[in-house]
Amino acid sequence: MTSRSMVNARSLRALDWLNFFVANVQTGFGPFIASYLATHKWTQGEIGLALSVGTISAMVSQVPGGAAVDALRNKKGAAAWAIIAIILSAVLLAASPTVLPVMAAEVFHGFASCMLVPAMAAISFALVGRQDLGDRLGRNARWASIGSAVAAGLMGLFGEYFSARAVFWLTAALAAPALIALSMITMPEQHRVPAHEPVKKEHDDAEEKESIFELLRDRRMLIFAACVVLFHLSNAAMLNLAAGEVTAGMGDNVQLVIAACIIVPQAIVAMLSPWVGRTAERWGRRPILLLGFSALPLRALLFAGVSSPYLLVPVQMLDGLSAAVFGVMLPLIAADVAGGKGRYNLTIGLFGLAAGIGATLSTAVAGFIADRFGSAISFFGLAGAGALAVLLVWAAMPETRDAGRLQGKPAASDDRGGLKRVE
């Protein structure tokens, strides 16, 4: 094995661990925040407001975050600063669960996450190239799922045997190995900044602006963005609605059931994600999208008929299938759509914004319908949104697999980490 291949192999292993520990860190900002604030006498309305601040800041930051990563030449630096900002958010939450620190932590975390996701996708692309990107994204998703499951267990134990505050100190501590893993990644030579960068001319700016407008007019991007909105409109509220309805009055076993509903899908994602990435390169994107999206309406209909809390876990296995497909396909289709425009990370940001819009509408609309007409009707509405997503993929979504290649040639990365056509 040559020294160059040894460096690349080490970098790929470090990328595995980076995905693992970043997922560890992000798990701390999930359901644990609500229970932590509740122990400090926050009302449900105040908790909802704090979580809404985080959601809104993430939505607002999606496109600027992706554009910023496109503009920055040092993708590792972007990822490092994002991880440091997440550490700061965890420390703020642990140190002072009062209004100002909590709101600041939610804002910092929202923007940092929107920088971290495209930065890690850009690092992955730089290490493996366009041809192997599907397989690499599947591997990323596997390690992230394992990390989420491990972190959920650790944080549950820390919260149970120490305190709810200890979860966020653990979150901050788990970010340190993420930074170590990031430092062990060596970017290929062609992704480093040239010693003497050529002077940009005025017409270069015009071309760059034109490429943004081309991206926004791209039919593939618009249709997939609509699919993303419908996916999250169907998916986001489903588990919360089912858990709230079925586990009411369960007593001490509620937290175990909820934990199982989180961990089991992550195990499915870990098993399926590499297969999703490889198969998407062989079969194309549309068949895999149809498979993953079809699980949504089926899961919603099953939840509508579930009365035992212990049936939540097997139904949640379908969420693992959908999550595996969506987690791999979003950055993969972003690579296809970005093509020669050099806007890979911006495209991820646009799809992230679509996901945020769908998730926000899902929780608001599903809650309103459940209050007025009952949970069964709300689940039927979520199933309808999922069916529309499947129909849109089947009827309108074009195949994007070969869109980023020229006559079988792989796309290469430009010096900013975006996608650039090979001539």
N, C-alpha and C positions, 0 to 999 in steps of 0.2 A: 504494500500500500504506500503510495507517495505521501510526502509530507502535506501536500495540498489536500488530498482526500482525507487524511487523518484530521486535519483542521476542520474540514467540512463536517466529518462524522461527529467530532466533538461538539461543533456548533449545533448540529441537529439534535444531539442528546441534550444539550443545554436548553434548546428551544422546547423540548418535551417538558423539562422541569420548570421552565418559565411558565408554560401553560398551566401546569399543575399548581404552582404556588400563586399565580395570579387568580386562578379560580378559588383557591383557599381564601384569599383576601376578599374577593368580591362576595363570597358567601356570607360574610359578616354583615353585609349591608342589605340582606334579604329580610326574612320574617323576624329576625332577632331584634331589629330596631323597634318594632311596634311593642313587643313584649317588654323590652328594656325601658322604654319611655313610660309604659303603663305602670311599671314598678315604682316609678318616680312621680306618680300622681298626675300624669298627663291624661286629659280626657280624650275620648275617641275622636272628637272633633279636632283637637289640637294635634293629635298624632296624624290624622288624615291630612291636615294642613302641612305639617312637616314633610310627609311623604310626597305630597303634591308639589312642594317646592323642589324636591329632588327630581321628580318626574319631569317637571317643566324645564328645569335647568338642563337636564339631559337632552330633552327634545330640542331646545334652543341651541344646544352646543353641537348637535350631530354634524351639521353641514360645516360650520366653522372649524370643528375639530378635524374632520376629514381633509378640508382644504389646507389647514395648518400643517398636517402631516405631509401632504403633497408638497408644500412649499419648503419644508425643512429637509435639508440634505442628510442630517444625522438622525436616522430613524431610531437607533438605539437611545440616543439622547432624549428624543420625544417620549419613548416608553419609560425611561428612567424618571423623568420629571413627572409623568403621570402617576407612576407608582409612589413617588415621594408625596404627591398631593393626596393620594388615597391614604397613606400613612397619617398625614396631618389630619385628615377627616376622621379617621378612627380615634386618634388621640383626643381630638376635640370632643367627640361623643363620650369617650371614657372619662375625661377629666371633668366635664361640666355639663350634665344633662339639662341645661337651661336653654331658653329660647334662642338667644343669639348664637352660641356655639353650635347648637344643633342645626339651625338654619344654614350657618356658614359651612358646616360639615356636609350638608346635603348638596349645596351649590358646588363646593370643591369636588365632591365625589362625582357629581353629574358631568362636569366638564372633563375631569381627569379620565373617566371611563370612555368618553367619546374621543379622547386622544389615544388611549391605550389600545383599543380594539383595532383601529386602522393601522397603528404603528406595528402591532404584532403581525397583522396580515402582510404588511409591506416587508417586514423582516423575513417572514416565511417565503414570500415570493422571491426575495433576493437570494435566499439560500438554495432553493430548488429549481427556480425557473418555471416557465409557463407549463411545460409538458407534464411535470410532476406535481403541479399545484393541487390537483384534486386529492391525490393520495396524502399529501402533506396536511391539507386542511382536515381530512378525516382523522389523521393522527393527532393533530392539535385538539380536535373535539374530544377524542378519547381521553387524552391526558387531562383536559379541563374537566371532564365529567368525573373522572376518578378523584381529582382534586376537590371538586364540589362535594362529593359524597364523603370523603375523608374529613373535610372541614366541617360539614354539618354534624358529623358524629362528635368530633372534638369540641366544637362550640356548644353542642348540647350538653356534653359532660361538664365543661367549664361552667356553663350557666347553672347547671343542676348542683354541682358540688362546691362551687366558689361563689359567684354572683353573676348577675346579668352584665354588670360592668366589665367583668373579666373577659367576656366575649370580645370586646373591642380592643382590650390590651393584647389579646391573642391575635386579633386581626392585624394590628400594627406589627406585632412580632413576626408574623408569617410573611410580611412583605420583605423582610431582610433577605431570606433565601431567594426570593424572586429577583432582587437586585443582583445577587451573586450569580444566579443563572444567566441573567442578561449580560453581565460583564464577561462571561465565558463564551459568548457568541462572537465569532469573527466574521465580519461581513466580507463578501467577495470584493476583489480589487475594483471591479467595474462599478461598484456602488459607493465608492469613496469619492470625496470631493476632489476634483482636479486641482493640481497645484496652482495653475493659472487659468482662471475661468474666463472664457471669452466675453467681451462686452456685449450686452444685450442691446439690440437695436430697437427702434420704435416699432417697426413692423412685426417684431417678435411678440410684443404685447398684444397687438391686434389679433395675431394668429391664436395666442393663448386665450383671449377673450372669446374668439369665434369658436374655439374647441369647447368652451363651457356651454355656449348656446347650442352647439351640435349635440352635446350630451343631454341637455334638457329637452331637446326635441326628439331624441332617440326613442323610437317606438318600443324597443325591447325594454329599455329602462322604465318607461312610463307604465307599461303593462305589468312588469314584475313588481314595480312599486305598488300598484293597485292590488296585486296578489298578496304582497306583504301586509298591506293595511287590512285586507279581509282575513288573512291568517291570524293576525293578532286580535282583530275584532272578535273572532270566534274563540281564540285560545286563552287570552289573558285572564278573563274572569272565571274560567271554568272551574279550576280547582278551588279557588276561594269560595265560590258560590256553593259548590258541592260540600266542602268541608264545613262551612258555616251551617248548612242545612242539616247535614246528616249527623255531625258529631255533637250537636247541641245536647247537653245533659249527659254526655258520656262519662264525665268524671276524670279520673287520673290518667286514663289511657289515651286521652286526646292527643297529647304531644307526641306519643309514640306513633300513632296513626299518621299524624301530619308528617313526622320525620320520615316514615316509610314511604309516604306519597312523594317525597322529594328525592329520597335515595334510590328507590327502585327505577324511576325513569332515567336517572343518571347512569345506572348500571347498564340499562338498555342502550343508551347513547354511546357509552364506552365500547360496547360490543359491536354496534352497527356502524359507527361513524367511518372507520377505515373502509368498510365495504361500500358505503355510500359514495365516498370519494373516488374509489377505483371504478365502480360501476358507472358513475356519471361520466367518466372519461371514455368508457367503452360504449355504453348505450345512448349517451346524450343526457341532457338535463331534464327534458320534459317527462320522460317515463318515471324518473326518480321523484320529481316534484309531485306528479299525480299520486304516486304511492304514499308519500308523506302527508300530503294535504288530505287524502281520502280518510285518514285516521281521525281527522277533526270532527266531521259530522257524526261519525260512528261513536266516538267517545262522548260527545254531548248527548246523544240519544240514550246511551247506556247510563250516564249520570242521571238523566231524567227519571229512570226507572229504579235507581239504587235506593234502598231503604236501610241497608246495614252498613255501618261505617267500615267494616272490614272488607267490603267489596270495593271500596275506593281504590285500594292498592292495586288489584289486578286490572281495573279499568285504566289506572294511571300508566300501565305499561304501554298503552297506545300513545301516551304523551312522549315516551321515550323514542318511539318511531318518528313522530313528527319533529321532535327536537333534533334528532340526529340528521334528518334530511334538511331541515331549515338551517341548522348551524353550519353545515358544510356548504350548502348550495348558495347561501347569500354572498359570501366572499368569492365563491367560484364564478357565479354569474356576474358579479361586479367586475371580475377580471375579464370576462368575455365582453361585457358592455363597454368597459373603458377602452379596449382595443388600442389604437394608436394615439389616443387623446392624452395620455399621461395623467389621467384623472382617477386612478384606481381608488385612492383613499377618499376622495370626494364622493365617488359613487357609493362606497360603503356608507358614508355619512348620510347621503340622501336616502338610502334604503333603511338606515337606522332611524331617520326622521319618520319615514312611513310606518315603521314598526311602533314608534312611540305614539303616533296619532291613533293607530289601531288599538293599542293597549289602553290608552286613555279613554277612548270611546267605549271600549268593551266593558271596563269596570263601571263606568257611569251609567251606560244604557242597561247593562244586565242588572245592576242593582235597582234601578228605577222600575224595570219591568217586574222583577221579583217582588218588590214592595207592593206594586199595584195589582199584579195579575197572578203571582205565585211563581215559585222556583221552576216548576215544570214548563211553564210557558217561556220563561227566560232561557231554559236549556234548549227548547225548540228554536228560539231565536238565534242562539249561538250555533246550533246545528245548521240553520239556514245560511248564516254567514260563512260557515265552513264549506257548505255545498256550493255557494257562489264562488268561493276561492277555487275549488276543484273545477268548476265549469269554466272559469276564466282561464285557468292553465290549459285546459283541454281545447277550448275554442279559439283562444287568441294569443297565447304565449308562444312566440317563435322559438325554435331551437337555436341556442347560442353557442354550442360547443366549439364550432370551428370559426366563430366570428373574430376571434383575436389572433388568427393565424393567417399567413399569406402562403397559399399553395403548399400547405404542410409544414411551413417553417414556424418554429415557435416564436412567440413574442419575447422580446428582451426588455430588461428594465432600463429606464433612462437614469440619469445620474441623480434624479430626485426621488427615485423609488416608485415612480408611476409606471404605467405600461407604455411601451413604445414599439412601433412596428420594426421588424427586421427587414432591412432592404438588401 
